[in-house]
Amino acid sequence: MKEIREIGPVYPANPSIERANALLESGSPAAAYGEALALLAWHPGNRSVVDVFVRAAACAERQDEGRAILRGLRPRIDPVGYACALASLSLLAGDLDTARGCADGLSTVPEATGAYLNMRVAIAEREEDLEALLELMLERERRIVDFPFAWLPARWEVQGRLGRHDDVLRDAARFEQSILAQFPTERRIVRLQRAMANHNALRFGESEALALGVAEGLLEAGGPGPSSPAPSARLGTRRRQGIVIGEIERLVLTQALPVAVHAGTLLSLVREGGFFPCDQDIDLAALPPATSAEVAQALTATGAFRIRRPALDTGSFRTLVHIRTGLAVDVTEYRREGGRFISTWRHPSGVVLRQAAVPAFSARLADHAGVGRRLPLPEFPEEQLRATYGDWETPNADFDTLVSAPNIVEFTSFLRSVAAIRLADAMLSGRAGLARHLALTLLQRDVSPNLMERIADGLA
């Protein structure tokens, strides 16, 4: 009889929710899925077990398999929990019809009002119907008396994308006054929302001051908040990235779409040999003289993509959404100046938000073994990566390309505001490494140097 070699850790016979969650946080989504699946087989009537199974299936990118398992166990799962679980995995799988059916099934169940409204909000988010989404969010707040605080920032974000920045400022300022002293974290979150609304309204000085005030308050209170979940516990996206890049490959090969893989997607393909496991977007560059508008038009003409409306119009930098997967596609536009390509984010008002330069490049089609696709890559990808990231070969999870890239032409008031907001947000969410990186970036740019030194030293 052949010896059976041990190929991984051996787990106790009795699975647990705690172990499944620990595996997710440690970056082992496949093992967490196995643990949660075994747990679900034992306790399908336990809502917490169903929840951890859905989370594990999402992180391990097994939404289709997970849906089949849920359907097989349907008679043994609480009806409301079953509908919520199936809807969540269906949205990840791009099956909005099934998600809508789950919502319709709960519409007449009195005890499922909250689940029903949450489901409708999630569906509207995937459909990118901002007006309908806002109405649903407001309806949810009216019908649920003691709704969670997190619903407010989510609604304010949607109002921002609709351009209703003054509404957000009025609502947030009024709500901030009502927050009791024993809830300082909530007060800081609301103040940061006010900073973002000012930022999106081009009031960069006000937004920077508000955000730095939040950061200073956190420093005086003892530093960043509790540590956030590890990136490895986020939703897996490699499978969905593969679907989107397949659409891009088809357009490049059949319609000569004038693009090259760019920025973070290029970094992952060159350095890692594949996609980053939790990346939420695909980065493309429109090759001059093509514009980002022309690329966006070609993508939307397929029916597979739609334009995403941002809270702040960045001009030629455009974001689309792949309808089936929900992943974003960012398209950077360049113009040629001598031996350089320059990208300029210019608001319709004429305000220059961000400019960056890379060496001029041409694209070549290359068969990438890691993703099994023929893709348009820059002729000398290492040169592009060096311009954008500096030391691109050394992984740095705390690097913030938007504000820290070495190829930024000028550190504009827009970038000062972005960096301040991201610093405060990182401190609020306990991401100490990112907060220190942003503090050092602002210190290098001579923004509030005394405060930045104190933050950087406190997080060292």
N, C-alpha and C positions, 0 to 999 in steps of 0.2 A: 504494500500500500504506500502510495507516495506521501511524503511529508507535506502537510499544509502549512505554508508560511504565513506568518502574521503580516497583514498588509496595512494595518491601521490600528487605532486604539480600540479596545474592546469595552463596550458599554454595559452597565448593569442590565439585568433582565427587565426591570421595571423602569420605563421611561418617565420623564418628569418635565413639567413646564419650565422649571428653573434651569434644567440642563439644556433644553432647546434654546432658551433665550441666551444662555451663556455661550452656546456654540455660535449663535448669530453674532453676538458682540465680539467674539474672538475671530471672526472672519471665516467661519466654516459653514456656509449656508447649506451645502449639500448634506453634511452631517446633521445639521439642525432640521432639515426637511425629513430625513430618515427618523430622527427622534420624534418629531411632531406627528409623522404618519403613524408610527407605532402607538403613540399616545392617543391619536384620534380613533384608532381601531378599538382601543380599550374603553375610551370615554367619549363617544361622539355626542352625548347629551350635555357635555360640559362646555358652556359658552367660551370660557377662557382657553380651553383646549382648541376649539375651532378657530379662535382668534390667532393663536400662536401658529397653527397650521397654515392659515392664510398668509401670515407674515413670512413664514419660512418658505412657502411655495413661491411667493413674490421675490424674495431675496435670491432664491436658487433658480429663478426663471423657469419654474415648472407650473405656470398658471393653467395651461391646457390639461396637463396631467392632474393637477389639483382639482380642477373642475370636474373631471371624470370621477375622481374619488368621492367628491362631495355628493355627486348625483347618485352614486352607488350606496351611500350611507344616508340618503335623504330621510327614509322613514325613522331613523334613530336620532336625527338632529332636530333641535328646537326650530320650528318653522321660521321665526324671525331671524335667528342666528344663521340658518341656512340661506335665506334670501340675501342677507348682508354679505355673507362669505362668497356666495356665488357671484353676486354683483361686483364685488371688489376684484375678484380674479378675472371676471369677464371684461371689466374696463381695462385691465392690464393687457388682456388678449386682444383688445380692439373690437370686442363683440358688444357693441352698444345696444343692440336689439335685446339680447338676453338681460343686460343690466336694466333696461327699461321695463322688461317683463317682470323682473324681480320687484322693482319699485311699484308697478301697477298692482302686484299681488299684495302689497302691504298697505295700499291706499285706504282700504276700508277696515283696517285692523286698529282699533282705538289705542291699544297699548304700544303700537309700533309707530306712532306719529313722528317721534324723533328720528328713528331709523329711516322712515320713508322720506322725510325732508332732507336728511343727510345724503341719501342716495340720489335724490333729484339734483342736489347741489353738485355732487361728484360727477354726474352725467353732464350737466351744463358746463362744468369746468373742462371736461374732455371735448365738448363740442365747440368750445371757445366762443360761445354766445354770451358776450359780456352783459348785455342789457337783461337778458333772461336770467343770467346767473345772479346779477344784483337783486332783481326782484325776488328770486327764490331765497336769497340770503336774508333779505328784509322780512319776508314772510316767515322764515324759520325763527328769526328773533322775536317776531310778534307772537308766535304760537307756543314757543318754549319759554316759560317764565324765567327760570333760572338757567339761562344758557351759558356755556363756557366762555370765559374771557377770550380764548383764542379765536372765537368767531369774529370779533371786532377787527383785529389786524388783517384777517383774511378778507373781510368786506372792504376795508379801507384800501387794500391793494387793488381790488377790482375797480373801485371808484377812481383810483389813480390812473388805471389803464384806460378808463373812460374820459380822462382829462378833468375830473371833478376835484381838483386839488384843494380848492377853497372849502368845499363841503367837508373834505377830510380834516382840514385844519380846524374848522369850527367844531366838528363833532369830537375830535380828539381833545381839543382844549377844554371843552365842556366836560368830557368824561374824566379827564385828568383831575379836574377840581373835585370830583366826587369820590376819588379813590382814598380810602382810609390810610392813615399813617402806617399801619401794620402790613401794608402791601407795597413795599418800595420797589420790588421787581416789576410789578404791573405798571407802576407809575413811570419807571424808566422805559419800559417797552412802549408805552403811549407817547412818551417824549421822543423816542426814536422814530416812531411813526410820523410825528410832526416834522421831524428833520427830513424824512424821506419825501413828505408831501411838499415841503419847501424846495427840496432839491429838484423834484419833478416839475415844479413851477419856475425853475431857473433862478431861484433865490438862493444861490450857493453860499453866500456869506451867512445867512440865517441858518441854513441846514448844517453847515460846518460847526457853528457855535453851539447849536443844540446837541449835536452828536458828541462833540468834545466835552460838553457839560455832563452828558451821561457817562462818558468814559472816566472823567475826573471823579464823579460821584461814586462810581464803582471802585475806583482806586482807594478813595478815602474810606469806603465801607469794608475794605479788606481784600480787594482784588476781584478777579473774574468769578462768575457764577459756577454752579456745579458742572462737572465735565459732561460734554454732550456724548451721545452714542458714537461709537467708532464708525468711520466711513464704511467699514466692511459690513455693518448692519443695515446699510441702505439697500434699496431695491436694486437687484441686478439688472443690467441693461445690455449686456453683450449680445444677447440674442436679438434684441430689438435694433441695436446698432447695425447688426448684420443685415437685417431686413432693409433698413434705410439706405445703407451703403450699396445694397444690391440695386435699389432704384436709381441711385446716382450712377452706378456703373452702366446700367442699361441706357440712360440718357447720354452719357459720354460716348458710348460705343455706337449708338444708333442715330443720335442727333448732333454729335460733336458739341455737346454742352461745354462752353468755354470756362472750365473751372479747374482748380487744383486742390487737392486735400491740403488743409491748412491748420496752423496753430495746434490746439490740444489734440486733435485727431491725428495730425501728422506726427506729433511727439509720441503718441501711444503706438502708432504703427512702426515707427523707426526704432524707438528705444525698447518697447515692450514686445514687439512682434505681433501685436494684436490690439484689441480695444481695451481701454481702461474699464474695469468691471462695473463701475457705477456712473459712468459719464452720461449726462443727460442731453448731450447735443452732438451733432456732427458739424465740424468746422470746414468751410470751403472758402476759397478766394476766387473772385471773378477775375479772369485774365484780361488785362487791358488789350484792346480798347473796349472789351465787353464791360457792361455795368452790372451792379448788383440787381438793378431793376429788371434787366433783361434775363438774368439768371432766375430771379424770382418768378418772372412771367412764364419761363419754360417749365419750372417746377410745378407751378399751380395749374398749368394747362394739362398736366397729366391726370388731374383729379385726385392725386395722392397727397397733395400738400395744400396748406392754406397759410395766408399771411398772419402772423401774430402781431397784435397791436400792443406796442410798448407803453409804459407809463411816461416815458420821455422819448420823444422822436429824435433818433440819432442820425437822421439823414440817410446817407448811403449805406450804413451798416444795417442790414435787414435780417430779421429772424422769421423763419417759417416753421410750421409744425407739420410733422408727418401724421396724417389723420389716423392711420391704423394703429401706430405704436404710441403716439403722443410725444415722441421725441422731437426736439428742436433741431433745426438746421440753420446755423449762423453763416451769413454770406458777407464777406469783407470785400469792399471795392477799392481798387488801387488806381492811381494815375502815375504815369511814368515821368520822372524828372531826372534826366541824364541816366546815370547808372543805378538809380534807386526807384523803388515803388513806394509811393506815399499813400497811406490811408487817412482820410479825414472824416471825422464825425462832425457834421455841421447841422445844428438845429435849424428848422425852417426860418427862424428869426434872424439867422446869420451868425449866431454865436458858435464859435469853434469849441467843441467839447473835448476832442482828443485827436492827436495826430501821432502817427508812428511810421517809421521808415524801415524797409528791408532792402537788401540787394535785389536788383531787378532779376527776374528769373523766367524761364520757360518751363513748360510741363512736358513730361513724357509718360507714356502708358507703361505701367510695370505690373507684372503678375506678383501679387503679394501672397506668399504661401500661408501666412498666419491667418488671413481672413478668407482665402480662396477666391479673391476677386482681382480683376484687372483694373487698376485705378490710376488716375492722373496725379502723379507726384511731381514736386519741383525737381528740376534737373540735379540740383545739389541740395538735398534736404537738410544736411547738417549745417549748411551756411544759413539757411532760413531759421533753423532752430536756435542757432547761436545768437542771431540778431534778436530773437524774441525772448529767449529764456536765459541767455548767458551760458552758465554751466548746465546745459540741458541733459547731460549724461548722468547727473546725480539726482535721483528722485528727491523732491522737496514738496511734501504735502502742504506746506504752509505758504508756498509762493503764490502771490496774487498777480496774475498776468496783467489785468486791467490797469492797475496803478503802479506796478513795480517793474514792468518790462523795460529792459535797458534801451530799447529802440524808441521810447517815447520822445517826441520832439520837444514838447513843452509841458510842464506840469501845470495844467490850467486850473482855474477855479472849480471847474466840474470835477477834475480828478482829486483835488483837495477835499471836496465835499464827499465824493465816493469813498475815499480812503478813511475819512473821519467816521462816516456811517458804518463802514465795514469793521472798523476798529471797535466801535461801541457794541455792534452786534456780536462780534467775536468774544468780547469780554462778557457780555450778557449770557451767552450760550456756553461759556466755559472752554472755548477753544484758545487756550493760552498761547500755543505756538504761533497760530495765525495772528493773534493780537500783538504779540511781540514783534513779529515780522512787519506788521502794518505800522506799529509805533516807530520802528527803525526807519521805515520808508518815509514817514512824515518828518522824522527828525532830520534825515538826509536832505529833505526839501525845506528845512527851517520853518516848519509849521509847529507852533506852540512848543518850542524845543525843551523848555523846562518840564512841561507835562509829559512829553514823549520820553524824555530821559527817565523820569520817575516810573512810567509804565514799563519801559523796557527793562529797567533794573529790577523792578518788582516781579517781573515774569521770568527773569533769567534763571 
